Amino acid sequence: MNILIPIITLVLGLVGGFFIARKYMMDYFKNNPPVNEDMLRTMMMQMGQKPSEKKIKQMMASMKVQSERANKKK
């Protein structure tokens, strides 16, 4: 019993910690997407394209739709 209880507690703590950390990171990335409009504008300029506001808004909208689809699959 003295060996079994700490092992079970450790396993439950690891599993619980994993799911809590996963939930926290998913919420963080949902509220703070890793790519924003300024980054898209910079990337397009580096690729030699002239970024228009319409094109940037379209790309952000398509990225948002893709992330929502990925979240629904999970």
C-alpha positions as CSV (number, residue, x, y, z in Angstrom):
1,M,0.0,0.0,0.0
2,N,2.9,2.4,0.8
3,I,4.2,2.0,-2.7
4,L,0.9,1.8,-4.6
5,I,-0.7,5.0,-3.4
6,P,2.2,7.3,-4.5
7,I,2.4,5.7,-7.9
8,I,-1.3,6.1,-8.5
9,T,-1.2,9.7,-7.3
10,L,1.8,10.4,-9.6
11,V,0.0,8.9,-12.6
12,L,-3.2,10.8,-11.9
13,G,-1.3,14.0,-11.5
14,L,0.6,13.6,-14.7
15,V,-2.6,12.8,-16.7
16,G,-4.5,15.7,-15.1
17,G,-1.6,18.1,-15.6
18,F,-1.4,17.2,-19.3
19,F,-5.1,17.8,-20.0
20,I,-5.1,21.1,-18.0
21,A,-2.0,22.3,-19.9
22,R,-3.5,21.3,-23.2
23,K,-6.8,23.1,-22.5
24,Y,-4.8,26.3,-21.4
25,M,-2.7,26.3,-24.6
26,M,-5.7,25.8,-26.9
27,D,-7.5,28.7,-25.2
28,Y,-4.4,30.8,-25.4
29,F,-3.9,30.2,-29.1
30,K,-7.5,30.8,-29.8
31,N,-7.4,34.2,-28.1
32,N,-3.9,35.1,-29.4
33,P,-3.3,33.6,-32.8
34,P,0.3,33.2,-33.7
35,V,0.0,35.1,-37.0
36,N,-1.5,38.6,-37.2
37,E,-2.1,41.1,-40.0
38,D,1.3,42.8,-39.5
39,M,3.1,39.4,-39.9
40,L,1.1,38.6,-43.1
41,R,1.9,42.0,-44.5
42,T,5.6,41.6,-43.8
43,M,5.7,38.1,-45.3
44,M,3.9,39.2,-48.4
45,M,6.3,42.1,-48.9
46,Q,9.3,39.8,-48.4
47,M,7.8,37.5,-51.2
48,G,7.7,40.5,-53.5
49,Q,3.9,41.0,-53.4
50,K,2.2,44.3,-52.7
51,P,-0.2,43.5,-49.9
52,S,-3.6,45.1,-50.2
53,E,-5.9,45.4,-47.2
54,K,-8.5,43.2,-49.0
55,K,-6.0,40.4,-49.6
56,I,-4.8,40.5,-46.0
57,K,-8.4,40.4,-44.7
58,Q,-9.1,37.4,-47.0
59,M,-6.1,35.5,-45.8
60,M,-6.9,36.2,-42.1
61,A,-10.5,35.0,-42.7
62,S,-9.4,31.8,-44.4
63,M,-6.9,31.1,-41.6
64,K,-9.7,31.6,-39.0
65,V,-12.0,29.2,-40.9
66,Q,-9.2,26.6,-41.1
67,S,-8.5,26.8,-37.4
68,E,-12.2,26.5,-36.5
69,R,-12.4,23.4,-38.7
70,A,-9.4,21.9,-37.0
71,N,-11.0,22.6,-33.6
72,K,-14.2,20.9,-34.6
73,K,-12.4,17.8,-35.7
74,K,-10.9,17.4,-32.3
